Amino acid sequence: MAIAQTSPNIPPTTLGRECYGELIQIDGSDHRWFEDRAPPCTLFVFIDDATSTLMELRFVKSESSFSYFEALDSYLLQYGRPVAFGAWDLSHLVC
């Protein structure tokens, strides 16, 4: 059976987790969210993989390690520790 070729910019498809809190997916999206009313910023989203529930949403100036740590701290204080966190690509982060 041949394996389909995928673009390197598209995350691989995986089966969702079965239980709430088992895996929290984290992603940041740079965009001009507020059009010309504010400078561009990043929206962080923490999503429960099993239920697709938006667990944490946060606008930050830029996608950095410190910004992720602040969002992570907020998540942990509110919900506690999940079994695992997942992120597609954090290799571009700097402190």
N, C-alpha and C positions, 0 to 999 in steps of 0.2 A: 504494500500500500504506500503510495507516495505521500510525502508531507508537503502541505501547501506552503508556498513562499509568502511571507508577509513583509510589509514595509518595516524598516527599523524604527519608524516614528510612531507605530501603532502598538500599544501594549498587547501582550498575548492574552487571548481569551482564557479565562479559568472558570471552573465551576464555583458557584457561590458557596460560602460556608453555611452550615445548617443551623447554627445556634447564634442568637443575639449575643454580642460581646465577644465572639470568638475571634473575629478579625475586624479591625478598624482600618479602612483605607484612607490615606492622607494624600491630598494633592493641593497644589497652589496654581492659581491662574492669573497671570499678568494681563491687565486689560485697562482700558480707559472706562472704568465702570460708571463714572459720574459725568461722562461726556466732557464738556469744557468747564464744568462747575468745580472741578477739583483735579489735581494732578493724577496721572496714572497710578494705580496701586495694585496690590495682589490680594486675591481672595483665597484664603485657606479654607478647605472643607475636609471635615472628618466624617466619613460615612461608614455606618455599620454594614458589613458585607452581606450578612444574612437577610436583613430587612430593608436595606437601602435607606435607612433612616439617617437624616442629616443630624449629626451629633454635635458638631461645633462648626460655626461659621465665623470668620474673622477677617476684616480688612486690615492690611498692614502696608507700610510704605514700600517694602521690597521683600522678596523671598530670600531670607537668610537663615542661617542656623539659629540665631538668636530669636528671630520671629517664630520659627517652628517651636523652639523651646518654650516660649511664652504661651503659644496656643496649646502645646502639650500639657503644660502646667495647669492651665484652665480646664482642659478636658479631664485630667486625672483628679483634680479637686472635685469636679462635679459628678463624674461617673465611676471613678476608680480605675483599676488596671484591667485592660482587656487581656485575652489570651495572647494576642499578637497585634502588631501594627504592620501595615503594608504600604509601600510607596513604589511608584513605577520607577522614578529616577530622581535621586537626590544628589547626584554626582556634581552638579553645578553649584551647590551651596558653599558659601564661604562665611567665615566668622567676621 
